[in-house]
Amino acid sequence: MKTITVNTSKTYDIVIGTGILEEAGSYVRKTCGGQKAVIVMDDNVAVLYEKRMTDTLVKSGYCVSQYVFPHGEASKNTETFLSLVNFLAENKLSRTDIVIALGGGVIGDLAGFAAACYMRGIRFVQIPTTLTAAVDSSVGGKTAVNLAAGKNLLGAFYQPDLVFCDVSLLSTLTHDVFNDGCAEVIKYGIIADNKLFEALKTPVHTQLEDVIARCIEIKRDIVSEDEFENGKRKLLNFGHTIGHAIELLSEYRTAHGHAVAAGMAVEARAAVRMGICEACYMRDISDMLRRYDLPINTSYSADKIMNACLSDKKRDGESLTMVFPVEIGKCVLKKIPVSELEAVIRLGSDPKGDVK
């Protein structure tokens, strides 16, 4: 078992181990106290883990309620958010009680935003059940729901009190969903650690605890330096500007990791053609994405992607900050004027005559 401590506006621990879910209640009790706990999960997670999660909390002295909603990105909206907040009120949770997100990124984002808003903030625990949530969305305090205009446009920075990661929960993921999370793992290698990137040539599932811990360490270091995304934290958005546009254009039928993978490939290809990155690194990125059955392009046109990007929360007036690789393990931030955005996307979207 490993413990990684994050020092931000709130200091909290991330506990990583295998077969430890039954210990979650005692960790929550020790960290948070309180009397009532609401487990937030989708209908898929509820079938798998509701009883085990409820039992460990009851054993630790909690009065437990469960809020279950339909799985999928389409549920991460204002209607589900308000329904959850009303559920917390109906169950008379106080500021010393706890919201527990048991699931993937959608669940963590939704439950975290509800915890941030209800009574202006109550205690919040993340228990990830997907690789994406384990390495990325459960750490760092970003919480949000989607609006019709774009992804994560309504939200707050709200750090959890505890992240409890039982790696064995990932064993139920399908090949496609697991590989979706591998896109975020690959991202960490590209932006910060070429040794991690090289290690991914060995299948992730054979080194899961170490890979999760390394990704979390990278994110911890970045978030501790730039909690509210004013500078360095924007590096974590590699592939996400275009990825979020792809998700929006697909009406969220394209999974997050697959969209981000396509975004990373497009941004890497653009970096080569802009003279920022050597072609060999772009090929390394494409090869790694293919290794995990992830896309390296998108069928959406540059003008449609550009229009979708304009609703991105990372837009700053008449420019948008994008992340481009320089080499494996190093990326740079570059402000792209809105007037040039479509041209940059077009550079990266055209695979014809890919740079050799």
C-alpha positions as a Markdown table, in Angstrom:
| # | Residue | x | y | z |
|---|---|---|---|---|
| 1 | Met | 0.0 | 0.0 | 0.0 |
| 2 | Lys | 1.3 | 3.5 | -0.9 |
| 3 | Thr | 0.2 | 6.9 | 0.4 |
| 4 | Ile | 0.9 | 10.1 | -1.5 |
| 5 | Thr | 0.2 | 13.4 | 0.2 |
| 6 | Val | -1.0 | 16.4 | -1.8 |
| 7 | Asn | -0.3 | 19.9 | -0.4 |
| 8 | Thr | -2.7 | 22.5 | -1.8 |
| 9 | Ser | -5.2 | 24.8 | -0.1 |
| 10 | Lys | -6.3 | 21.5 | 1.6 |
| 11 | Thr | -3.8 | 18.8 | 2.4 |
| 12 | Tyr | -5.0 | 15.3 | 1.8 |
| 13 | Asp | -3.8 | 11.8 | 1.2 |
| 14 | Ile | -4.1 | 9.5 | -1.7 |
| 15 | Val | -4.1 | 5.8 | -0.6 |
| 16 | Ile | -3.2 | 3.2 | -3.3 |
| 17 | Gly | -3.4 | -0.5 | -2.8 |
| 18 | Thr | -4.9 | -3.8 | -4.0 |
| 19 | Gly | -7.9 | -5.5 | -2.4 |
| 20 | Ile | -8.4 | -2.7 | 0.2 |
| 21 | Leu | -12.0 | -1.5 | -0.3 |
| 22 | Glu | -13.1 | -3.1 | 2.9 |
| 23 | Glu | -10.7 | -0.8 | 4.7 |
| 24 | Ala | -12.2 | 2.3 | 3.2 |
| 25 | Gly | -14.7 | 2.9 | 6.0 |
| 26 | Ser | -11.9 | 3.1 | 8.7 |
| 27 | Tyr | -9.9 | 5.5 | 6.5 |
| 28 | Val | -12.9 | 7.7 | 6.0 |
| 29 | Arg | -13.7 | 7.7 | 9.7 |
| 30 | Lys | -10.1 | 8.6 | 10.6 |
| 31 | Thr | -9.9 | 11.3 | 8.0 |
| 32 | Cys | -13.3 | 12.9 | 8.0 |
| 33 | Gly | -15.3 | 12.0 | 11.1 |
| 34 | Gly | -19.0 | 12.8 | 10.7 |
| 35 | Gln | -22.2 | 10.8 | 11.1 |
| 36 | Lys | -23.8 | 10.5 | 7.7 |
| 37 | Ala | -22.3 | 9.5 | 4.3 |
| 38 | Val | -23.9 | 9.6 | 0.9 |
| 39 | Ile | -22.4 | 7.3 | -1.7 |
| 40 | Val | -22.8 | 8.7 | -5.2 |
| 41 | Met | -22.5 | 6.2 | -8.0 |
| 42 | Asp | -24.0 | 5.3 | -11.4 |
| 43 | Asp | -26.2 | 2.3 | -12.0 |
| 44 | Asn | -23.2 | 0.2 | -13.3 |
| 45 | Val | -21.1 | 0.8 | -10.3 |
| 46 | Ala | -24.0 | 0.2 | -7.9 |
| 47 | Val | -24.4 | -3.3 | -9.2 |
| 48 | Leu | -20.7 | -4.1 | -8.6 |
| 49 | Tyr | -19.8 | -2.3 | -5.4 |
| 50 | Glu | -22.7 | -0.7 | -3.6 |
| 51 | Lys | -23.0 | -3.4 | -0.9 |
| 52 | Arg | -19.3 | -3.6 | -0.2 |
| 53 | Met | -19.0 | 0.2 | 0.1 |
| 54 | Thr | -22.1 | 0.5 | 2.3 |
| 55 | Asp | -20.9 | -2.4 | 4.6 |
| 56 | Thr | -17.5 | -0.9 | 5.2 |
| 57 | Leu | -19.1 | 2.5 | 6.1 |
| 58 | Val | -21.8 | 1.0 | 8.3 |
| 59 | Lys | -19.1 | -1.0 | 10.1 |
| 60 | Ser | -17.3 | 2.3 | 10.8 |
| 61 | Gly | -20.3 | 3.8 | 12.3 |
| 62 | Tyr | -21.9 | 5.8 | 9.5 |
| 63 | Cys | -25.6 | 6.2 | 8.6 |
| 64 | Val | -25.4 | 5.5 | 4.9 |
| 65 | Ser | -27.6 | 6.6 | 1.9 |
| 66 | Gln | -27.0 | 5.9 | -1.8 |
| 67 | Tyr | -27.6 | 8.2 | -4.7 |
| 68 | Val | -27.6 | 6.3 | -8.0 |
| 69 | Phe | -28.0 | 7.9 | -11.5 |
| 70 | Pro | -27.8 | 6.5 | -15.1 |
| 71 | His | -24.3 | 5.9 | -16.3 |
| 72 | Gly | -22.6 | 8.0 | -19.0 |
| 73 | Glu | -21.5 | 11.5 | -19.7 |
| 74 | Ala | -25.0 | 12.5 | -20.7 |
| 75 | Ser | -25.9 | 12.4 | -16.9 |
| 76 | Lys | -23.2 | 15.0 | -16.0 |
| 77 | Asn | -25.7 | 17.9 | -16.3 |
| 78 | Thr | -27.4 | 20.5 | -14.2 |
| 79 | Glu | -30.5 | 18.4 | -13.8 |
| 80 | Thr | -28.6 | 15.5 | -12.1 |
| 81 | Phe | -26.6 | 18.0 | -10.1 |
| 82 | Leu | -29.7 | 19.7 | -8.7 |
| 83 | Ser | -31.3 | 16.3 | -8.0 |
| 84 | Leu | -28.2 | 15.3 | -6.0 |
| 85 | Val | -28.0 | 18.5 | -4.0 |
| 86 | Asn | -31.7 | 18.1 | -3.1 |
| 87 | Phe | -31.0 | 14.5 | -2.1 |
| 88 | Leu | -28.3 | 15.7 | 0.3 |
| 89 | Ala | -30.7 | 18.3 | 1.8 |
| 90 | Glu | -33.6 | 15.7 | 2.1 |
| 91 | Asn | -31.2 | 13.4 | 4.0 |
| 92 | Lys | -30.3 | 16.3 | 6.2 |
| 93 | Leu | -26.5 | 16.2 | 5.7 |
| 94 | Ser | -24.6 | 18.7 | 7.7 |
| 95 | Arg | -21.2 | 20.3 | 7.0 |
| 96 | Thr | -19.5 | 17.6 | 9.0 |
| 97 | Asp | -21.0 | 14.8 | 6.9 |
| 98 | Ile | -19.5 | 13.3 | 3.8 |
| 99 | Val | -20.2 | 12.9 | 0.1 |
| 100 | Ile | -18.4 | 9.8 | -1.4 |
| 101 | Ala | -17.8 | 9.6 | -5.1 |
| 102 | Leu | -17.6 | 5.9 | -6.0 |
| 103 | Gly | -16.9 | 5.5 | -9.7 |
| 104 | Gly | -15.3 | 7.1 | -12.7 |
| 105 | Gly | -14.7 | 10.7 | -13.8 |
| 106 | Val | -18.3 | 11.6 | -14.4 |
| 107 | Ile | -19.3 | 10.5 | -10.8 |
| 108 | Gly | -16.3 | 12.3 | -9.3 |
| 109 | Asp | -16.9 | 15.5 | -11.2 |
| 110 | Leu | -20.6 | 15.6 | -10.3 |
| 111 | Ala | -20.3 | 14.5 | -6.7 |
| 112 | Gly | -17.4 | 16.9 | -6.1 |
| 113 | Phe | -19.3 | 19.8 | -7.5 |
| 114 | Ala | -22.3 | 19.0 | -5.3 |
| 115 | Ala | -20.1 | 18.7 | -2.3 |
| 116 | Ala | -18.5 | 22.1 | -3.1 |
| 117 | Cys | -21.9 | 23.8 | -3.4 |
| 118 | Tyr | -24.0 | 22.2 | -0.7 |
| 119 | Met | -23.9 | 24.3 | 2.4 |
| 120 | Arg | -20.9 | 26.1 | 0.7 |
| 121 | Gly | -18.8 | 23.0 | 1.1 |
| 122 | Ile | -19.0 | 19.6 | 2.9 |
| 123 | Arg | -16.5 | 16.8 | 3.2 |
| 124 | Phe | -15.7 | 14.9 | 0.1 |
| 125 | Val | -14.0 | 11.5 | -0.6 |
| 126 | Gln | -13.1 | 10.1 | -4.0 |
| 127 | Ile | -13.0 | 6.3 | -4.5 |
| 128 | Pro | -12.1 | 5.8 | -8.2 |
| 129 | Thr | -13.2 | 2.7 | -10.1 |
| 130 | Thr | -11.8 | 3.5 | -13.5 |
| 131 | Leu | -8.2 | 4.1 | -14.6 |
| 132 | Thr | -9.0 | 7.6 | -15.8 |
| 133 | Ala | -10.3 | 8.6 | -12.4 |
| 134 | Ala | -7.5 | 6.8 | -10.6 |
| 135 | Val | -4.7 | 8.6 | -12.4 |
| 136 | Asp | -6.3 | 11.9 | -13.2 |
| 137 | Ser | -9.8 | 13.1 | -12.4 |
| 138 | Ser | -9.9 | 12.1 | -8.7 |
| 139 | Val | -6.8 | 14.2 | -7.9 |
| 140 | Gly | -6.4 | 17.9 | -8.1 |
| 141 | Gly | -9.8 | 19.3 | -7.2 |
| 142 | Lys | -11.5 | 20.0 | -10.5 |
| 143 | Thr | -15.3 | 19.4 | -10.3 |
| 144 | Ala | -17.9 | 20.3 | -12.8 |
| 145 | Val | -21.0 | 19.5 | -14.9 |
| 146 | Asn | -21.5 | 20.1 | -18.6 |
| 147 | Leu | -23.7 | 22.7 | -20.3 |
| 148 | Ala | -25.2 | 22.4 | -23.7 |
| 149 | Ala | -22.5 | 24.9 | -24.9 |
| 150 | Gly | -19.6 | 22.8 | -23.8 |
| 151 | Lys | -17.9 | 20.4 | -21.3 |
| 152 | Asn | -17.3 | 21.3 | -17.7 |
| 153 | Leu | -18.4 | 24.9 | -18.0 |
| 154 | Leu | -20.2 | 25.0 | -14.6 |
| 155 | Gly | -17.9 | 23.9 | -11.8 |
| 156 | Ala | -15.5 | 24.7 | -9.0 |
| 157 | Phe | -12.0 | 23.9 | -7.7 |
| 158 | Tyr | -12.8 | 21.8 | -4.6 |
| 159 | Gln | -10.1 | 19.5 | -3.2 |
| 160 | Pro | -11.2 | 16.1 | -1.7 |
| 161 | Asp | -10.5 | 15.2 | 1.9 |
| 162 | Leu | -9.3 | 11.7 | 0.9 |
| 163 | Val | -8.7 | 9.7 | -2.3 |
| 164 | Phe | -8.9 | 6.0 | -1.7 |
| 165 | Cys | -7.8 | 3.9 | -4.7 |
| 166 | Asp | -8.3 | 0.1 | -4.6 |
| 167 | Val | -6.6 | -1.0 | -7.8 |
| 168 | Ser | -8.5 | -4.3 | -7.8 |
| 169 | Leu | -11.7 | -2.4 | -8.7 |
| 170 | Leu | -10.2 | -1.8 | -12.1 |
| 171 | Ser | -10.4 | -5.5 | -12.9 |
| 172 | Thr | -14.0 | -5.2 | -14.0 |
| 173 | Leu | -13.3 | -2.7 | -16.8 |
| 174 | Thr | -13.7 | -3.7 | -20.4 |
| 175 | His | -10.7 | -3.6 | -22.7 |
| 176 | Asp | -12.0 | -0.5 | -24.3 |
| 177 | Val | -12.7 | 1.4 | -21.1 |
| 178 | Phe | -9.4 | 0.4 | -19.6 |
| 179 | Asn | -7.6 | 1.6 | -22.7 |
| 180 | Asp | -9.6 | 4.8 | -22.5 |
| 181 | Gly | -7.8 | 5.5 | -19.2 |
| 182 | Cys | -4.4 | 4.6 | -20.8 |
| 183 | Ala | -4.8 | 7.8 | -22.9 |
| 184 | Glu | -4.4 | 9.8 | -19.7 |
| 185 | Val | -1.4 | 7.7 | -18.6 |
| 186 | Ile | 0.3 | 8.2 | -21.9 |
| 187 | Lys | -0.4 | 12.0 | -21.5 |
| 188 | Tyr | 1.6 | 12.0 | -18.3 |
| 189 | Gly | 4.6 | 10.4 | -19.9 |
| 190 | Ile | 4.5 | 12.9 | -22.8 |
| 191 | Ile | 4.2 | 16.0 | -20.6 |
| 192 | Ala | 6.6 | 15.1 | -17.8 |
| 193 | Asp | 8.3 | 11.7 | -17.7 |
| 194 | Asn | 10.0 | 10.0 | -20.7 |
| 195 | Lys | 10.8 | 7.0 | -18.4 |
| 196 | Leu | 7.1 | 6.5 | -17.7 |
| 197 | Phe | 6.4 | 6.8 | -21.4 |
| 198 | Glu | 9.0 | 4.1 | -22.2 |
| 199 | Ala | 7.6 | 1.9 | -19.4 |
| 200 | Leu | 4.3 | 1.9 | -21.2 |
| 201 | Lys | 5.8 | -0.4 | -23.9 |
| 202 | Thr | 5.1 | -3.0 | -21.3 |
| 203 | Pro | 1.3 | -3.4 | -20.8 |
| 204 | Val | -0.1 | -1.1 | -18.1 |
| 205 | His | -2.1 | -3.8 | -16.4 |
| 206 | Thr | 1.1 | -5.6 | -15.5 |
| 207 | Gln | 2.4 | -2.6 | -13.5 |
| 208 | Leu | -0.8 | -0.9 | -12.4 |
| 209 | Glu | 0.0 | 0.2 | -8.9 |
| 210 | Asp | 3.4 | 1.7 | -9.9 |
| 211 | Val | 1.9 | 3.5 | -13.0 |
| 212 | Ile | -1.0 | 4.9 | -11.0 |
| 213 | Ala | 1.3 | 6.2 | -8.3 |
| 214 | Arg | 3.7 | 7.8 | -10.8 |
| 215 | Cys | 0.9 | 9.6 | -12.6 |
| 216 | Ile | -0.5 | 10.8 | -9.3 |
| 217 | Glu | 3.0 | 12.1 | -8.3 |
| 218 | Ile | 3.3 | 14.1 | -11.5 |
| 219 | Lys | -0.2 | 15.6 | -11.0 |
| 220 | Arg | 0.5 | 16.3 | -7.4 |
| 221 | Asp | 3.7 | 18.2 | -8.2 |
| 222 | Ile | 2.0 | 20.3 | -10.9 |
| 223 | Val | -1.2 | 21.0 | -8.9 |
| 224 | Ser | 0.7 | 21.9 | -5.7 |
| 225 | Glu | 2.6 | 24.5 | -7.7 |
| 226 | Asp | -0.5 | 25.8 | -9.6 |
| 227 | Glu | -3.7 | 24.8 | -8.0 |
| 228 | Phe | -6.0 | 27.1 | -9.9 |
| 229 | Glu | -4.6 | 26.6 | -13.4 |
| 230 | Asn | -3.0 | 30.0 | -13.9 |
| 231 | Gly | 0.2 | 28.5 | -15.5 |
| 232 | Lys | 1.9 | 25.2 | -15.3 |
| 233 | Arg | -1.3 | 23.2 | -14.6 |
| 234 | Lys | -2.4 | 23.9 | -18.1 |
| 235 | Leu | 0.2 | 21.3 | -19.2 |
| 236 | Leu | -2.3 | 18.7 | -18.0 |
| 237 | Asn | -4.6 | 19.8 | -20.8 |
| 238 | Phe | -2.4 | 18.2 | -23.5 |
| 239 | Gly | -4.9 | 16.8 | -26.0 |
| 240 | His | -7.9 | 18.1 | -24.1 |
| 241 | Thr | -8.6 | 21.3 | -26.1 |
| 242 | Ile | -9.3 | 19.3 | -29.2 |
| 243 | Gly | -10.5 | 16.2 | -27.2 |
| 244 | His | -13.2 | 18.2 | -25.5 |
| 245 | Ala | -14.3 | 19.6 | -28.9 |
| 246 | Ile | -14.5 | 16.0 | -30.2 |
| 247 | Glu | -16.6 | 14.9 | -27.2 |
| 248 | Leu | -19.0 | 17.8 | -27.8 |
| 249 | Leu | -19.3 | 17.2 | -31.5 |
| 250 | Ser | -20.0 | 13.5 | -30.9 |
| 251 | Glu | -22.7 | 14.4 | -28.3 |
| 252 | Tyr | -20.4 | 12.5 | -25.9 |
| 253 | Arg | -20.7 | 9.2 | -27.8 |
| 254 | Thr | -16.9 | 9.4 | -28.1 |
| 255 | Ala | -15.3 | 8.4 | -24.8 |
| 256 | His | -13.1 | 11.0 | -23.0 |
| 257 | Gly | -9.8 | 9.1 | -23.4 |
| 258 | His | -10.4 | 8.2 | -27.0 |
| 259 | Ala | -11.2 | 11.9 | -27.7 |
| 260 | Val | -8.1 | 13.0 | -25.8 |
| 261 | Ala | -5.9 | 10.5 | -27.7 |
| 262 | Ala | -7.1 | 11.9 | -31.0 |
| 263 | Gly | -6.4 | 15.4 | -29.6 |
| 264 | Met | -2.9 | 14.5 | -28.5 |
| 265 | Ala | -2.1 | 13.1 | -32.0 |
| 266 | Val | -3.5 | 16.1 | -33.7 |
| 267 | Glu | -1.7 | 18.6 | -31.5 |
| 268 | Ala | 1.6 | 16.6 | -31.9 |
| 269 | Arg | 1.2 | 16.6 | -35.7 |
| 270 | Ala | 0.6 | 20.3 | -35.6 |
| 271 | Ala | 3.6 | 20.8 | -33.4 |
| 272 | Val | 5.8 | 19.2 | -36.0 |
| 273 | Arg | 4.4 | 21.3 | -38.8 |
| 274 | Met | 4.9 | 24.4 | -36.7 |
| 275 | Gly | 8.5 | 23.6 | -36.1 |
| 276 | Ile | 8.0 | 23.0 | -32.3 |
| 277 | Cys | 8.7 | 19.3 | -32.3 |
| 278 | Glu | 10.8 | 16.8 | -34.3 |
| 279 | Ala | 8.9 | 14.2 | -36.4 |
| 280 | Cys | 10.4 | 11.3 | -34.5 |
| 281 | Tyr | 8.5 | 12.3 | -31.3 |
| 282 | Met | 5.2 | 12.6 | -33.1 |
| 283 | Arg | 5.7 | 9.1 | -34.5 |
| 284 | Asp | 6.5 | 7.8 | -30.9 |
| 285 | Ile | 3.3 | 9.4 | -29.7 |
| 286 | Ser | 1.2 | 7.9 | -32.5 |
| 287 | Asp | 2.8 | 4.5 | -32.1 |
| 288 | Met | 2.1 | 4.5 | -28.4 |
| 289 | Leu | -1.6 | 5.4 | -28.9 |
| 290 | Arg | -1.9 | 2.6 | -31.5 |
| 291 | Arg | -0.4 | 0.2 | -29.0 |
| 292 | Tyr | -3.4 | 0.8 | -26.7 |
| 293 | Asp | -6.0 | 0.8 | -29.6 |
| 294 | Leu | -6.5 | 4.5 | -29.3 |
| 295 | Pro | -7.2 | 6.8 | -32.3 |
| 296 | Ile | -4.6 | 9.1 | -33.8 |
| 297 | Asn | -7.0 | 11.3 | -35.8 |
| 298 | Thr | -10.6 | 12.5 | -36.0 |
| 299 | Ser | -13.2 | 12.6 | -38.8 |
| 300 | Tyr | -14.5 | 16.1 | -37.7 |
| 301 | Ser | -13.4 | 19.0 | -39.9 |
| 302 | Ala | -11.1 | 21.7 | -38.7 |
| 303 | Asp | -13.8 | 24.4 | -38.8 |
| 304 | Lys | -16.2 | 22.3 | -36.7 |
| 305 | Ile | -13.5 | 21.5 | -34.2 |
| 306 | Met | -12.5 | 25.2 | -34.1 |
| 307 | Asn | -16.1 | 26.3 | -33.4 |
| 308 | Ala | -16.4 | 23.8 | -30.6 |
| 309 | Cys | -13.1 | 24.9 | -29.1 |
| 310 | Leu | -14.4 | 28.5 | -28.8 |
| 311 | Ser | -16.7 | 27.3 | -25.9 |
| 312 | Asp | -13.7 | 25.8 | -24.1 |
| 313 | Lys | -13.3 | 27.1 | -20.6 |
| 314 | Lys | -9.5 | 27.5 | -21.3 |
| 315 | Arg | -10.2 | 30.3 | -23.7 |
| 316 | Asp | -8.7 | 33.6 | -22.7 |
| 317 | Gly | -10.5 | 36.4 | -24.6 |
| 318 | Glu | -9.3 | 36.3 | -28.2 |
| 319 | Ser | -6.7 | 33.5 | -27.6 |
| 320 | Leu | -6.7 | 29.9 | -26.4 |
| 321 | Thr | -3.7 | 28.2 | -24.7 |
| 322 | Met | -2.7 | 25.0 | -26.3 |
| 323 | Val | -0.1 | 22.4 | -25.3 |
| 324 | Phe | 2.4 | 21.2 | -27.8 |
| 325 | Pro | 5.1 | 18.5 | -27.3 |
| 326 | Val | 8.8 | 19.4 | -27.7 |
| 327 | Glu | 10.0 | 15.9 | -27.0 |
| 328 | Ile | 8.8 | 13.0 | -24.9 |
| 329 | Gly | 8.7 | 14.3 | -21.4 |
| 330 | Lys | 8.5 | 18.0 | -22.2 |
| 331 | Cys | 5.7 | 20.1 | -23.6 |
| 332 | Val | 5.2 | 23.9 | -23.9 |
| 333 | Leu | 2.2 | 26.2 | -23.6 |
| 334 | Lys | 1.5 | 28.4 | -26.6 |
| 335 | Lys | -1.2 | 31.0 | -26.9 |
| 336 | Ile | -3.0 | 30.7 | -30.2 |
| 337 | Pro | -5.1 | 33.6 | -31.4 |
| 338 | Val | -8.6 | 32.6 | -32.2 |
| 339 | Ser | -8.0 | 34.0 | -35.8 |
| 340 | Glu | -5.3 | 31.3 | -36.2 |
| 341 | Leu | -6.9 | 28.4 | -34.4 |
| 342 | Glu | -8.6 | 26.8 | -37.4 |
| 343 | Ala | -5.3 | 26.8 | -39.3 |
| 344 | Val | -3.4 | 25.2 | -36.5 |
| 345 | Ile | -6.1 | 22.5 | -36.2 |
| 346 | Arg | -6.0 | 21.9 | -39.9 |
| 347 | Leu | -2.2 | 21.4 | -39.7 |
| 348 | Gly | -2.7 | 18.7 | -37.2 |
| 349 | Ser | -5.8 | 17.1 | -38.7 |
| 350 | Asp | -4.4 | 16.3 | -42.1 |
| 351 | Pro | -2.6 | 12.9 | -41.9 |
| 352 | Lys | -1.7 | 12.9 | -45.6 |
| 353 | Gly | 2.0 | 12.7 | -46.1 |
| 354 | Asp | 2.5 | 12.4 | -42.3 |
| 355 | Val | 5.9 | 13.8 | -41.4 |
| 356 | Lys | 8.4 | 11.0 | -41.8 |
